[in-house]
Amino acid sequence: MSIRLEWQTGDDGGRTTIALESEGGSRPSGFRWSWMALLLLLAFGAGMAVGIGWRYVQARRALLSDLDAVIAELRLYIEQGDREGFMALMDPGDGVWRAYQTAWFEALQKSPSPPMLPVELLDVTLEGDRAWAWVLMQTDVDPVVARFDFALRRGRWFIASPDVSAWGEPAQSSAEHVVVRYRALDAQAVEGTVPRLDRFVTNGCRLLDGVGGTCRVILELSANPLDVGPPASVAYMRLHQAVQPAPSLLQLRLPEGPTILVLSPLPLPLAQEIVRERLQAHYAGDAPLSWPRLEVVRSSRDWPRSAEVFSPEGPDLQVRAPSPSWSGVGERGETPDAWEDMVRHHIAEAMVRTRLGPLVGSASYVDAAWALAVGIAEWLAAPQVVPNTALSWASLESVGRSLQADPSDVLARRRARDAAAYIAATWGPDAFPALLRALGESIDLDAALSRSLTVDASSFEAGWRAYRSR
């Protein structure tokens, strides 16, 4: 198309052209076809984009529907206590993961509070044959949001072991007495936790080691269950309950005399030399007692492929716990109070175990001594200032047996803490370090209590009963 303009002068009788101007002019037909081809290409691209976007929306809807069904089944099987159905949802190609999930199911069923239940799928990300989602979990206090991983096997989605690499790069936050190692996904949760844990560890160190005592705890957080501990311990920690493996139990039969028991709350490789020294100190004979003559009755390593729940790292104490994003964070990304409470109990028991060392003596002694040690750890994590009169009476010996048989026994832990509360109210918390040393170095309860609290076992239990009747 072209435009032609003329300017003329004159009247109706005659006109004279004074200017002529043209705009545009005709263009080659090939140019018009180029424009048409470009428009067609753009239209085709827009159509493809719409089609791809629609297929993505459809695929996402299908994924959400599939994972929603998995979460709904998971909730149903937990509520019904259906172990077979629960395990049918777990990745069939990962035997280690299935062992940990079996322990998690058992912990859910044994929990004294209502079980942690999945409620709603909040967000999903798909990466090939893997997917992960944030899932709203119902608890007996406030809801938490936990990350779930899924694996696609033969067209079906299963709950899978966390892909730790997706948690981001390793990071570390430090304070005077606490170092927390984690991955980037947990950064927001860890940020506010470090100062509070540092104050807790500082107070614990001062109480157990005196004013001049110094110690540091390295808290390792991971979503890889093998990096945290054995299945039973990890299962309870995911439920925000601190449960460490039961102490290893060993026995030694002397040629002439009673059977000597050794209760070791430390990993056996660490306890070996201490045990040998204590046996020599109390049961020296004509021939030196050697480690191989000790018979292992029960070992704390119920899952040898896993990391120890706690272990020394040079002069420091290394404690392991599940990633808060895996076990559940608050709706704003913060660590829930229950998670921090679990970590405090976990650290407190690790601190007490390392200072106590192996217990050597009769069955009644190691049982009673273990009850007092656990009670001190429970008191450190959550100090009790008045007797818990709602608890029925049980002797130290029976409490210790219960704690060895089932470290998750909530009633036994409360009874143990009640005994520690009696000590704190009568002799003051400063009596704890001397009591732990005496328990580790003695072979009977009378000697340990006389040395540390200046009472014998019968006087202690009588005083404890009177304290509970206030």
TAFENTA-V18107 format. One record per pair of residues at least 6 apart in sequence whose ideal C-beta (glycine too) atoms are under 8 Angstrom apart, sorted by the first residue. I is the first residue (numbers start at 0). GAP is how many residues later the second one is. Records with the same first field share a line. If there is no record, write none. Layout:
I->GAP / GAP
This chain:
0->23 / 25
1->20 / 21 / 22 / 23 / 24
2->19 / 20 / 21
3->16 / 17 / 18
4->14 / 15 / 16 / 17 / 18
5->11 / 13 / 14
6->10 / 11 / 12 / 13
7->7 / 8 / 9 / 10
8->6 / 7 / 9
9->6
58->67
59->64 / 66
62->61 / 63 / 68
63->57 / 60
65->91
66->54 / 57 / 64 / 66 / 83 / 90
67->53
69->19 / 80 / 87 / 88 / 89
70->47 / 49 / 50 / 64 / 77
72->12 / 16
73->12 / 15 / 44 / 85
74->42 / 43 / 44
75->6 / 9
76->6 / 8 / 9 / 12
77->8 / 27 / 30 / 37 / 39
78->36 / 38
80->28
82->19 / 22
85->15 / 19
86->11 / 14 / 15 / 18
88->69 / 70
89->7 / 8 / 11 / 68 / 69 / 70
90->6 / 7 / 60 / 62 / 67 / 68 / 69 / 70
91->6 / 61 / 66
92->58 / 60
93->57 / 66 / 67
95->65 / 129 / 130 / 209
96->63 / 64 / 128
98->132 / 204
99->61 / 125 / 131 / 134 / 135
100->58
101->129
102->128 / 129 / 131 / 132
103->127 / 130 / 131 / 134 / 135
105->126 / 129
106->125 / 128 / 129 / 131 / 132 / 134 / 301
107->7 / 8 / 131
108->6
109->298
110->128 / 130
111->298
112->26 / 27
113->24 / 25 / 26
115->21 / 22 / 23 / 28 / 123 / 212
116->20 / 21
117->17 / 18 / 19 / 20 / 30
118->16 / 17 / 18 / 19 / 24
119->15 / 16
120->12 / 13 / 14 / 15
121->11 / 12 / 13 / 14 / 23
122->10 / 11
123->7 / 8 / 9
124->6 / 7 / 8
128->22 / 23
129->19 / 20 / 21 / 22 / 30 / 33
130->18 / 19 / 21 / 26
131->15 / 16 / 17 / 18 / 31 / 34
132->14 / 15 / 17
133->11 / 12 / 13 / 14
134->10 / 11 / 12 / 13
135->7 / 8 / 9
136->6 / 7 / 8 / 9 / 191
138->101 / 189 / 197 / 199
140->195 / 196 / 197
141->188 / 194
142->188
143->183 / 184 / 185 / 186 / 187 / 192
144->183 / 184 / 185 / 186
145->179 / 180 / 181 / 182 / 183
146->15 / 38 / 76 / 178 / 179
147->11
148->10 / 11 / 12 / 13 / 14 / 17
149->7 / 8 / 9 / 10
150->6 / 7 / 9
151->6
160->63 / 64
161->61 / 62 / 161 / 164
163->19 / 58 / 59 / 60 / 63
165->19
166->16 / 17 / 18 / 19 / 56 / 156 / 158
167->15 / 16 / 17 / 19
168->14 / 15
169->11 / 12 / 13
170->10 / 11 / 12 / 13 / 16
171->7 / 8 / 9 / 10
172->6 / 7 / 9 / 17 / 18 / 21
173->6 / 20
174->19 / 20 / 22 / 23
175->22 / 26 / 40
176->21 / 24 / 25 / 28 / 37 / 38 / 39 / 40
177->16 / 19 / 20 / 23 / 38 / 39 / 40 / 41
178->37 / 38 / 39 / 40 / 137
179->10 / 13 / 14 / 17 / 39 / 41
180->37 / 38 / 39 / 40
181->8 / 39 / 141
182->38 / 39 / 40 / 140
184->138 / 140
185->35 / 137 / 138 / 139
187->145 / 146
188->135 / 136 / 140 / 144 / 145 / 146
189->31 / 134 / 145
191->142 / 143
192->142 / 147 / 150
195->144
196->20 / 22 / 143 / 146 / 147 / 150
199->144 / 147
200->14 / 15 / 16 / 146
203->143 / 144 / 147 / 176
204->8 / 9 / 10 / 146
205->7
206->173 / 222 / 223 / 225 / 226
207->143 / 144 / 147 / 172 / 224 / 225 / 228
208->6 / 224
209->223
214->100 / 101 / 102 / 136
215->99 / 100 / 101
216->99 / 100 / 101 / 102 / 130 / 133 / 134
217->95 / 98 / 99 / 100 / 101
218->100 / 101 / 102 / 124 / 128
219->7 / 8 / 98 / 99 / 100 / 101
220->99 / 100 / 101 / 102 / 103
221->6 / 98 / 100 / 101
222->99 / 100 / 102 / 103
224->6 / 9 / 81 / 97
225->79 / 80 / 81
226->79 / 80 / 93
227->6 / 9 / 78 / 79 / 81 / 92 / 93 / 94
228->8 / 15 / 16 / 74 / 77 / 78 / 79 / 80 / 91
229->15 / 71 / 72 / 73 / 76 / 79
230->71 / 72 / 75
231->11 / 13 / 70 / 176
232->10 / 11 / 12 / 76
233->72 / 88
235->6 / 7 / 172
236->6 / 84 / 85 / 90 / 105 / 109
237->84 / 88 / 89
238->88
239->87 / 88 / 96 / 98 / 99 / 101 / 102
240->101 / 167
241->100 / 101 / 102 / 103 / 104 / 107 / 139
242->164 / 165
243->65 / 66 / 102 / 105 / 106 / 109 / 163
244->55 / 56 / 57 / 64 / 162
245->52 / 54 / 157 / 158 / 159 / 160 / 161
246->16 / 17 / 18 / 53 / 112 / 123 / 157
247->15 / 16 / 20 / 23 / 48 / 50 / 51 / 52 / 53
248->12 / 13 / 14 / 15 / 47 / 48 / 49 / 155
249->11 / 12 / 13 / 14 / 25 / 44 / 45 / 46 / 47
250->8 / 9 / 10 / 11 / 43 / 44 / 46
251->7 / 8 / 9 / 10 / 27 / 31 / 37 / 41 / 42 / 43
252->6 / 7 / 42
253->6 / 29 / 31
254->30
256->26
257->104
259->19 / 23 / 100 / 101 / 102
260->99 / 100 / 101 / 102 / 105
261->13 / 17 / 32 / 96 / 97 / 98 / 104
262->95 / 96 / 103 / 106 / 107 / 141
263->7 / 11 / 36 / 93 / 94 / 95
264->88 / 91 / 92 / 93 / 94 / 105 / 108
265->8 / 87 / 88 / 91 / 92
266->33 / 34 / 41 / 44
267->28 / 31 / 32 / 33
269->41 / 42
270->86 / 87
271->19
273->83 / 84
274->16 / 19 / 83 / 85
275->13 / 14 / 15
277->80 / 82 / 162 / 163
278->10 / 81
279->8 / 9
281->78 / 161
282->6
297->106
306->13
307->12
308->10 / 11 / 37 / 41
309->7 / 8 / 9 / 10 / 36 / 40 / 43 / 44
310->7
311->6 / 42
316->30 / 33 / 34 / 37
318->27 / 28 / 31
320->21 / 22 / 25
323->11 / 12 / 15
326->12
327->8 / 11
328->6 / 7 / 10
329->6
340->40 / 41
343->37 / 38
344->32 / 33 / 36 / 37
346->34
347->29 / 30 / 32 / 33
348->25 / 28 / 32
350->26 / 29
351->21 / 22 / 24 / 25 / 28 / 84
352->20 / 24
354->78 / 81 / 82 / 85
355->17 / 80 / 83 / 84
356->83
357->82
358->6 / 7 / 10 / 11 / 80 / 81
359->6 / 83
360->8 / 81 / 82 / 83
361->81 / 82
363->33 / 81
364->77 / 78 / 79 / 80
365->34
366->29 / 30 / 31 / 32 / 33 / 34 / 37
367->27 / 28 / 29 / 32 / 77 / 89
368->31 / 70 / 76 / 79
369->30 / 33 / 34
370->25 / 26 / 28 / 29 / 32 / 41 / 44 / 45 / 48
371->24 / 44 / 47 / 48 / 63 / 67
372->63 / 66
373->26 / 29 / 39 / 42
374->40 / 41 / 42 / 43 / 44 / 45
375->44 / 47 / 56 / 59 / 60
377->35 / 36 / 38 / 39 / 42
378->38 / 41 / 42 / 45 / 50 / 53
379->52
381->35
382->38 / 41 / 46
383->33 / 34 / 36 / 37 / 40
384->36 / 39 / 40
385->35 / 84
386->31 / 34 / 35 / 80 / 81 / 83
387->26 / 29 / 30 / 33 / 80
388->79 / 80 / 81
390->20 / 23 / 24 / 27 / 77
392->72 / 75
393->8 / 18 / 21
394->66
395->23 / 49 / 65
398->13 / 16 / 17 / 20
401->7 / 9 / 10
402->6 / 9 / 10 / 13
405->6
417->46 / 50
418->45
419->12
420->46
421->41 / 42 / 45 / 46
422->6 / 8 / 9 / 12 / 30
423->7 / 8
424->42
425->37 / 41
426->26
430->21 / 22
433->17 / 18
434->13 / 14 / 17 / 18
436->15
437->9 / 10 / 11 / 13 / 14
438->9 / 13
440->7
441->6 / 9
444->12
445->10 / 11
448->6 / 7 / 8 / 11
449->6
452->7
454->8
